């Protein structure tokens, strides 16, 4: 008999004998619905986590010859910096996790256990979550522009407060990054702590300290430990923050980053590091099992007024304000820099950065993609996390089944998003999911599963465990009970989970950077591309756009949960009945005296709203579900072009194509060099692109590994020179030559009182210590240009090694993993001098910035970028060959204005050409790159030991 029958006053039949007989024959409860959920969750994890990670594990044993050996493990363990990076990672991640967990507890305590004004509490809860509304790729930039030598906060105090590179910068970044996650976990559990025991403890005469630990800390010890574990692994696996402020403080995530996305990608050795990063998951699984016994479940949570405590409230209010001011002040630059012409040199107010973003039609499409992916991730992620939490917290399934889900959750915490993205890339390349929205959505669902699952599990486990049993006695189905009783009580947590998934899907990059296609790009991948182009003003402007979007969503969620769930009389009566015991329940039902009053009108309204929302969600799934699978960029006959080129080169490509009848017949998609290189090497002929422009040695590596390019038949130009650097194989043809140069900040170098260097030998002089920034060739191919020049002029013997070692010593923490990193440091005034791409410095000088450059006397060495056409057999787009020819034959004139290095017959060097153009005396191959990288690594070790 249903709830409606009881509400209508109908009497229940005398079923006491049946209940009695049932009690006399105890049977194992059958829960087919929960069993089905367990099977569904298991299958999803098997397909989208276990299989991809097994493939990664297999890669760790695979060598270039295809055999399975321990060679990769031996090579990684033989590197002396590996163990150092492991220790450093453990140290900074554990410290950050402890600090973040304690600060989160303080803020959550202020919200839940004080008599502070409700609006003040809401402000604390909302402001604490602000950092998670921004992509972590901007955290490091925000720290530099806040606490750096020319940072906003530094200018306010008149001096730099502390060194921001290395341990200090990582600690600040990790604490800010993980604080919202810790707060969500602890604050959510606080809502299920029965505060009446605080009153009882006071009445019993306990001291304030004892009351605090027994009634507040003790019920939350399990959640606090989980928050620590979550924070630890988020810090342990993050690579975005170390990229900017890690300096010479090696961490394991950066070691993995360099193996996966460095100048020489080695997925097999990267897989080895990924395996080592998975080892702590075993410890976390054991800890989670132990912590389970500390979970306290209340059959009912009392809503009472807390005792007066003015000192407590004053301390919590002041401490919360101080914490939030310290955290949020780091992001003040994001609200300032997009409206400044050029920080810190041109402080004129401007809207040009903002209007430039909205005027970009490509960005509009990318932003729409991000919204779609975030919404669908949030919807499906809520359903998935809720289903998994029901299995572990509201079922009588075997303990092993519950521990399996908990273990998977713990393992996911330890899987870096970059590794998960690579694993998906290996697993689903060539499948119907490749380059679709669904692969992005599922990757986000899996990547961010742990925290939503823990939130839902905590919420459901704190509820009365016998609601389903009571409802079954009343004749309701399990599904109806979940919809009408459990879900309304869990609704605030469901909305928080929705918000968590949404904002993380908006800000993530690591798990999706390898999985996006020409029509499935998201806004964070655009930020990554801008980072490689040194467009940091635009990065902050885009970050502001993401922040505003996420604030709107969080505001809507806060408005929707502004009132606590209304407890229906039906729920109260059911809980009271269970509390009285099964025998009394049987007697009431047998006598027909157990009738439930009508449902509260507010509950009915909520059910109506829930029904409408469910209908909207269903419509979205139907409308976009099939479209998500067709999100591939290969639209009809359009040629898909992937490129790592700068904006100037892309503009030249587009002008050449548009002016020769190909307007509207192609899609141009930009990537960072590392990201595109990773896709090329991993996907091979399955790459979505029909044509690409890319660093030549990457193209050669991909061709050697995957044999993926056609001979170019429509490029008619003949090469001007016959030396090894300009003679290209038949499957690629050079588009540009990227030259290196020394550049400097004209104002900063005056303040430093040092002369402008004219050579790399000058940069090795001790007087430049702390004043220079150079790229590390392990992380960036731009650094290879400097190493080529030093090796070409001084060799790899004592003289060359000493010069490069001294340069690294002078650079200190400003040895950058990105080719644009030195220019960023010079622009922001962190250093006075840097080395990088010549044309980027020339562009800054042309804009009127205080940036100038010199051509080093050792030579302006260069790396070429080339165009190539993919060989897809019968599916090869015939227009790709023709467009490749147009780019070379018609685009070179414009390209020469920015990249003034002649490459083809008949080309003349422009007036802005470099003074000392040189080419290395050996072919630029991956083998040579590895030799020079080994030389560079030896110099780095010597610099650290000095």
HELIX and SHEET records of a PDB file:
HELIX    1   1 UNK A    3  UNK A    7  1                                   5    
HELIX    2   2 UNK A   16  UNK A   24  1                                   9    
HELIX    3   3 UNK A   32  UNK A   45  1                                  14    
HELIX    4   4 UNK A   46  UNK A   50  3                                   5    
HELIX    5   5 UNK A   51  UNK A   61  1                                  11    
HELIX    6   6 UNK A   71  UNK A   77  1                                   7    
HELIX    7   7 UNK A   80  UNK A  112  1                                  33    
HELIX    8   8 UNK A  118  UNK A  128  1                                  11    
HELIX    9   9 UNK A  130  UNK A  133  5                                   4    
HELIX   10  10 UNK A  136  UNK A  138  5                                   3    
HELIX   11  11 UNK A  139  UNK A  147  1                                   9    
HELIX   12  12 UNK A  152  UNK A  157  1                                   6    
HELIX   13  13 UNK A  167  UNK A  190  1                                  24    
HELIX   14  14 UNK A  196  UNK A  203  1                                   8    
HELIX   15  15 UNK A  208  UNK A  212  1                                   5    
HELIX   16  16 UNK A  213  UNK A  217  3                                   5    
HELIX   17  17 UNK A  218  UNK A  237  1                                  20    
HELIX   18  18 UNK A  240  UNK A  245  1                                   6    
HELIX   19  19 UNK A  252  UNK A  261  1                                  10    
HELIX   20  20 UNK A  267  UNK A  291  1                                  25    
HELIX   21  21 UNK A  292  UNK A  294  5                                   3    
HELIX   22  22 UNK A  310  UNK A  329  1                                  20    
HELIX   23  23 UNK A  332  UNK A  336  1                                   5    
HELIX   24  24 UNK A  337  UNK A  339  5                                   3    
HELIX   25  25 UNK A  352  UNK A  358  1                                   7    
HELIX   26  26 UNK A  361  UNK A  393  1                                  33    
HELIX   27  27 UNK A  399  UNK A  414  1                                  16    
HELIX   28  28 UNK A  417  UNK A  428  1                                  12    
HELIX   29  29 UNK A  437  UNK A  447  1                                  11    
HELIX   30  30 UNK A  449  UNK A  462  1                                  14    
HELIX   31  31 UNK A  467  UNK A  473  1                                   7    
HELIX   32  32 UNK A  478  UNK A  481  1                                   4    
HELIX   33  33 UNK A  482  UNK A  486  3                                   5    
HELIX   34  34 UNK A  487  UNK A  507  1                                  21    
HELIX   35  35 UNK A  523  UNK A  532  1                                  10    
HELIX   36  36 UNK A  536  UNK A  560  1                                  25    
HELIX   37  37 UNK A  569  UNK A  580  1                                  12    
HELIX   38  38 UNK A  582  UNK A  591  1                                  10    
HELIX   39  39 UNK A  601  UNK A  629  1                                  29    
HELIX   40  40 UNK A  647  UNK A  658  1                                  12    
HELIX   41  41 UNK A  673  UNK A  683  1                                  11    
HELIX   42  42 UNK A  684  UNK A  686  5                                   3    
HELIX   43  43 UNK A  696  UNK A  706  1                                  11    
HELIX   44  44 UNK A  746  UNK A  752  1                                   7    
HELIX   45  45 UNK A  760  UNK A  763  1                                   4    
HELIX   46  46 UNK A  766  UNK A  768  5                                   3    
HELIX   47  47 UNK A  782  UNK A  794  1                                  13    
HELIX   48  48 UNK A  798  UNK A  811  1                                  14    
HELIX   49  49 UNK A  812  UNK A  814  5                                   3    
HELIX   50  50 UNK A  821  UNK A  827  1                                   7    
HELIX   51  51 UNK A  838  UNK A  846  1                                   9    
HELIX   52  52 UNK A  873  UNK A  875  5                                   3    
HELIX   53  53 UNK A  879  UNK A  898  1                                  20    
HELIX   54  54 UNK A  926  UNK A  945  1                                  20    
SHEET    1   A 2 UNK A 340  UNK A 342  0                                        
SHEET    2   A 2 UNK A 346  UNK A 349 -1                                        
SHEET    1   B 8 UNK A 666  UNK A 670  0                                        
SHEET    2   B 8 UNK A 639  UNK A 643  1                                        
SHEET    3   B 8 UNK A 691  UNK A 695  1                                        
SHEET    4   B 8 UNK A 860  UNK A 869 -1                                        
SHEET    5   B 8 UNK A 732  UNK A 745 -1                                        
SHEET    6   B 8 UNK A 833  UNK A 837 -1                                        
SHEET    7   B 8 UNK A 772  UNK A 775  1                                        
SHEET    8   B 8 UNK A 815  UNK A 816  1                                        
SHEET    1   C 5 UNK A 666  UNK A 670  0                                        
SHEET    2   C 5 UNK A 639  UNK A 643  1                                        
SHEET    3   C 5 UNK A 691  UNK A 695  1                                        
SHEET    4   C 5 UNK A 860  UNK A 869 -1                                        
SHEET    5   C 5 UNK A 917  UNK A 918  1                                        
SHEET    1   D 6 UNK A 666  UNK A 670  0                                        
SHEET    2   D 6 UNK A 639  UNK A 643  1                                        
SHEET    3   D 6 UNK A 691  UNK A 695  1                                        
SHEET    4   D 6 UNK A 860  UNK A 869 -1                                        
SHEET    5   D 6 UNK A 732  UNK A 745 -1                                        
SHEET    6   D 6 UNK A 851  UNK A 854 -1                                        
END                                                                             
